[in-house]
Amino acid sequence: MKKAIYKTNINCGGCIATVTPFMEQAKSVEDWSVDTDSKNKLLTVSGANLDKKEVENLVKSAGFEIKEKKGLFSF
């Protein structure tokens, strides 16, 4: 199972409701969640054949910013 973490501006339940239909379209995502309490509003996605570009494009299509976490402390 592959996993990726992104910094986003998805910051409330309404935002999650907005992005949900887009994430449900993601063929490569099996599970996803957003930590709206974290400073960076972390979106965590996982899937056996996770396609990071698909995730990034869907979140942007929903109207949100997204940036992949590359290292332990950087985005």
C-alpha positions as MATLAB code, in Angstrom:
seq = 'MKKAIYKTNINCGGCIATVTPFMEQAKSVEDWSVDTDSKNKLLTVSGANLDKKEVENLVKSAGFEIKEKKGLFSF';
ca = [
       0.000    0.000    0.000;
       1.433    3.343   -1.053;
       0.835    6.437    1.049;
       1.292   10.161    0.426;
       0.866   13.229    2.625;
      -0.001   16.697    1.324;
      -0.235   20.185    2.747;
      -3.602   21.690    1.759;
      -5.964   24.533    2.564;
      -8.870   22.137    3.246;
      -9.696   23.566    6.658;
     -13.246   22.683    7.722;
     -16.077   20.203    7.389;
     -17.547   22.220    4.526;
     -14.259   22.003    2.650;
     -14.147   18.251    3.216;
     -17.719   17.988    1.902;
     -16.654   19.944   -1.199;
     -13.613   17.761   -1.925;
     -15.312   14.411   -1.126;
     -17.007   13.905   -4.537;
     -13.678   14.620   -6.243;
     -11.777   12.163   -4.036;
     -14.446    9.530   -4.672;
     -13.574    9.792   -8.392;
      -9.952    8.857   -7.662;
      -9.433    5.372   -9.013;
      -6.083    4.942   -7.261;
      -7.174    6.104   -3.785;
      -8.492    3.502   -1.352;
      -8.490    5.669    1.782;
      -8.072    9.370    2.536;
      -8.443   11.802    5.409;
      -7.727   15.434    6.251;
      -6.405   16.566    9.619;
      -8.106   19.969    9.825;
      -6.630   20.523   13.307;
      -3.043   20.481   12.004;
      -1.374   23.735   10.983;
      -0.765   22.401    7.465;
      -4.234   20.812    7.035;
      -2.642   17.488    6.135;
      -4.332   15.299    3.557;
      -3.253   11.667    3.838;
      -4.081    9.315    0.973;
      -3.313    5.652    0.435;
      -3.881    2.993   -2.200;
      -2.190   -0.023   -3.716;
      -1.649    1.791   -7.024;
      -1.673    5.358   -5.714;
      -1.372    7.952   -8.473;
      -0.111   11.174   -6.889;
      -0.827   13.262   -9.988;
      -4.441   12.066   -9.967;
      -4.809   13.149   -6.317;
      -3.213   16.545   -6.954;
      -5.370   17.201  -10.016;
      -8.610   16.231   -8.256;
      -7.911   18.404   -5.209;
      -7.048   21.351   -7.480;
     -10.230   20.698   -9.500;
     -12.187   20.974   -6.241;
     -10.669   24.444   -5.785;
      -8.046   23.732   -3.143;
      -4.285   24.118   -2.903;
      -2.168   20.994   -2.517;
       1.546   20.408   -2.067;
       3.173   17.025   -1.457;
       5.239   16.521    1.664;
       8.679   15.554    0.333;
      10.832   15.071    3.414;
      10.415   14.715    7.137;
       9.931   18.443    7.687;
       9.550   20.014    4.246;
       6.822   20.541    1.675;
];
